[in-house]
Amino acid sequence: MNDRRPPPAPKRSPGKIIAAVVAVIAVLIVLNVGFGVLMVMMADEQPATAAERELLIDVSMVKDALEFFEPDPTKASAKRLKYFDGSLELDYTYDDPRGSAPFLTHVISYERKSSDALATYGTQWGSAKLMLAASGEDIDIVEPADGYHWGEQSSFGIITAGGDPVGNVFVARKGKMVVYIIFSGVFFDDAETFASTIEPYLEKAAVYGRTL
């Protein structure tokens, strides 16, 4: 993606393996994001507010990389979950069964303590690698040497299936905030392009966290 004129865009993944990757990611999200099903049952779930929606990425940001793809607004959800301990989670997911559609999820967790954020960060990145590697679908995460870094801790990976790039996973922590992003069906293969697309959202989310 060198020499691409702005705005930068991700690349399209091979369509034949998107479904397998999405299936693995769906299991990963259920097991890995937030506190799990029991905790979600104990949370107050509401639609994300307009201000919170501005903090979350949107499938429209990758549509230019997908020929003939038009996002279906009914396949997107943006919600806020307020947990009993006072922590807050913002969650955007675009999950569209059409073969040409990408999968996208963006979760922002605002923990009550830095130690909780440290634990969340480690759990999310570690289990992402473990689940994808153990999927049986020849799916893995490749961490480029020149990967994107943000905040106090971050990990950037290219999801591969059969050796072909098909998506990205990014986890970062700044203070009490943890960010978790997964793409499938499109991918960023260089840190510069990923940063120019994602970093404005990260910075806005960090500013919002200081108001909580």
C-alpha positions as CSV (number, residue, x, y, z in Angstrom):
1,M,0.0,0.0,0.0
2,N,3.0,2.3,-0.5
3,D,2.4,5.4,-2.6
4,R,-1.4,5.2,-2.1
5,R,-2.9,8.7,-2.2
6,P,-5.0,9.7,0.8
7,P,-7.2,8.7,2.2
8,P,-5.5,5.4,2.8
9,A,-7.5,2.2,2.6
10,P,-7.2,-1.4,3.6
11,K,-6.9,-4.2,1.2
12,R,-9.4,-6.9,0.3
13,S,-9.0,-10.4,1.7
14,P,-9.6,-13.5,-0.5
15,G,-13.3,-14.1,-0.2
16,K,-13.2,-17.9,0.0
17,I,-11.7,-17.9,3.5
18,I,-13.5,-15.0,5.1
19,A,-16.3,-17.2,6.4
20,A,-13.9,-19.5,8.2
21,V,-12.1,-16.6,9.8
22,V,-15.4,-15.0,10.9
23,A,-16.6,-18.2,12.5
24,V,-13.4,-18.4,14.6
25,I,-13.6,-14.8,15.5
26,A,-17.2,-15.1,16.6
27,V,-16.2,-17.8,19.1
28,L,-13.2,-15.7,20.2
29,I,-15.4,-12.7,20.9
30,V,-17.9,-14.7,23.0
31,L,-15.1,-16.1,25.1
32,N,-12.8,-13.1,25.2
33,V,-14.4,-9.7,25.1
34,G,-15.7,-8.2,28.3
35,F,-16.4,-10.4,31.3
36,G,-18.3,-13.2,29.5
37,V,-21.9,-14.1,29.3
38,L,-22.6,-14.1,33.1
39,M,-21.2,-10.6,33.4
40,V,-23.2,-9.4,30.4
41,M,-26.3,-10.7,32.1
42,M,-25.4,-8.5,35.1
43,A,-24.7,-5.4,33.0
44,D,-27.0,-2.6,32.0
45,E,-27.1,-2.7,28.2
46,Q,-28.2,0.3,26.2
47,P,-27.6,1.7,22.7
48,A,-24.4,3.7,22.5
49,T,-25.1,7.4,22.8
50,A,-24.4,9.8,19.9
51,A,-21.2,11.0,21.6
52,E,-20.1,7.4,22.2
53,R,-20.8,6.3,18.7
54,E,-18.3,8.9,17.5
55,L,-15.6,7.0,19.3
56,L,-16.2,3.8,17.4
57,I,-15.0,2.9,14.0
58,D,-17.6,2.1,11.3
59,V,-17.8,-0.4,8.4
60,S,-18.1,2.6,6.0
61,M,-14.4,3.3,6.6
62,V,-13.4,0.1,4.7
63,K,-16.1,0.0,2.0
64,D,-13.8,1.5,-0.7
65,A,-11.6,-1.5,-0.5
66,L,-14.4,-3.8,-1.4
67,E,-15.7,-3.6,-5.0
68,F,-19.5,-3.7,-5.2
69,F,-20.0,-3.8,-1.4
70,E,-22.5,-1.5,0.2
71,P,-22.9,-1.6,4.0
72,D,-26.2,-2.8,5.3
73,P,-27.1,-0.6,8.3
74,T,-29.2,-3.4,9.8
75,K,-26.1,-5.6,10.2
76,A,-24.4,-3.1,12.5
77,S,-24.8,-2.6,16.2
78,A,-23.4,-0.1,18.6
79,K,-24.1,-0.6,22.3
80,R,-22.8,0.4,25.8
81,L,-22.7,-2.0,28.7
82,K,-22.4,-0.6,32.2
83,Y,-21.2,-3.3,34.6
84,F,-22.1,-3.6,38.3
85,D,-18.5,-2.6,39.3
86,G,-18.8,0.7,37.5
87,S,-16.7,-0.2,34.4
88,L,-18.0,0.7,31.0
89,E,-17.8,-1.1,27.6
90,L,-18.6,0.3,24.2
91,D,-19.1,-2.2,21.5
92,Y,-19.5,-1.8,17.7
93,T,-19.9,-4.9,15.5
94,Y,-20.7,-5.3,11.8
95,D,-21.6,-8.9,11.1
96,D,-23.0,-9.4,7.6
97,P,-23.5,-13.0,6.2
98,R,-23.1,-11.9,2.6
99,G,-20.0,-13.4,1.0
100,S,-18.5,-10.1,0.0
101,A,-19.0,-8.4,3.3
102,P,-16.3,-7.7,5.9
103,F,-16.5,-8.4,9.6
104,L,-15.6,-5.7,12.0
105,T,-15.7,-5.3,15.7
106,H,-14.4,-2.5,18.0
107,V,-14.6,-2.7,21.7
108,I,-13.5,0.0,24.2
109,S,-13.3,-1.0,27.8
110,Y,-13.1,1.6,30.5
111,E,-12.0,-0.2,33.7
112,R,-12.1,1.1,37.2
113,K,-8.5,0.4,38.0
114,S,-5.3,0.3,36.0
115,S,-4.6,-3.2,37.3
116,D,-7.9,-4.3,35.8
117,A,-6.9,-2.8,32.5
118,L,-3.6,-4.6,32.6
119,A,-5.3,-7.9,33.1
120,T,-7.9,-7.2,30.4
121,Y,-5.2,-6.3,27.9
122,G,-3.1,-9.4,28.6
123,T,-6.1,-11.7,28.4
124,Q,-7.5,-10.3,25.2
125,W,-4.2,-10.5,23.2
126,G,-3.2,-13.8,24.6
127,S,-6.5,-15.5,24.0
128,A,-6.8,-14.0,20.5
129,K,-3.5,-15.7,19.5
130,L,-4.4,-18.9,21.2
131,M,-7.9,-19.2,19.8
132,L,-6.9,-18.4,16.3
133,A,-3.9,-20.7,16.3
134,A,-6.0,-23.5,17.8
135,S,-8.9,-23.2,15.4
136,G,-7.9,-26.0,13.2
137,E,-8.4,-23.7,10.1
138,D,-4.7,-22.9,9.6
139,I,-5.5,-19.4,11.0
140,D,-2.7,-17.5,12.7
141,I,-1.6,-14.0,13.8
142,V,1.6,-12.6,12.3
143,E,3.2,-9.7,14.2
144,P,5.2,-7.5,11.9
145,A,8.5,-6.2,13.2
146,D,7.4,-2.7,12.3
147,G,3.9,-3.0,13.7
148,Y,1.8,-0.1,15.0
149,H,2.3,1.0,18.6
150,W,0.0,3.2,20.7
151,G,-0.6,3.9,24.3
152,E,1.3,2.2,27.2
153,Q,0.9,-1.3,25.7
154,S,-0.2,-2.4,22.3
155,S,-0.1,-5.4,20.0
156,F,-0.8,-5.3,16.2
157,G,-1.2,-8.4,14.1
158,I,-2.2,-9.5,10.6
159,I,-4.6,-12.5,10.7
160,T,-3.6,-15.1,8.1
161,A,-5.4,-18.1,6.8
162,G,-3.3,-20.6,4.9
163,G,-0.6,-18.0,4.9
164,D,-2.7,-15.4,3.1
165,P,-3.5,-12.1,4.9
166,V,-7.3,-11.9,5.7
167,G,-7.6,-9.4,8.5
168,N,-6.1,-7.6,11.5
169,V,-6.3,-7.8,15.3
170,F,-5.2,-4.9,17.5
171,V,-5.2,-4.6,21.3
172,A,-4.0,-1.5,23.2
173,R,-4.0,-0.1,26.7
174,K,-3.7,3.4,27.9
175,G,-4.3,4.0,31.6
176,K,-7.6,2.4,32.5
177,M,-8.8,2.0,28.9
178,V,-8.4,-1.1,26.7
179,V,-9.2,-1.1,23.0
180,Y,-9.8,-4.3,21.0
181,I,-10.3,-4.2,17.2
182,I,-10.7,-7.0,14.7
183,F,-11.1,-6.8,10.9
184,S,-11.8,-9.8,8.6
185,G,-12.4,-9.5,4.9
186,V,-10.1,-6.5,4.6
187,F,-6.7,-6.0,6.1
188,F,-4.0,-3.4,6.8
189,D,-0.5,-4.7,6.0
190,D,1.5,-1.7,7.2
191,A,1.5,0.4,10.4
192,E,1.4,3.8,8.7
193,T,-1.9,3.1,6.9
194,F,-3.4,1.5,10.0
195,A,-2.3,4.4,12.2
196,S,-3.8,7.1,9.9
197,T,-7.1,5.3,9.9
198,I,-7.4,4.2,13.5
199,E,-5.4,6.6,15.7
200,P,-8.0,9.5,15.6
201,Y,-10.5,7.1,17.2
202,L,-8.0,6.0,19.8
203,E,-7.2,9.5,20.8
204,K,-10.9,10.5,21.0
205,A,-11.6,7.4,23.1
206,A,-8.8,8.3,25.5
207,V,-10.1,11.9,25.9
208,Y,-13.6,10.6,26.6
209,G,-12.3,8.2,29.2
210,R,-10.9,11.1,31.3
211,T,-14.5,12.4,31.7
212,L,-15.8,9.2,33.3
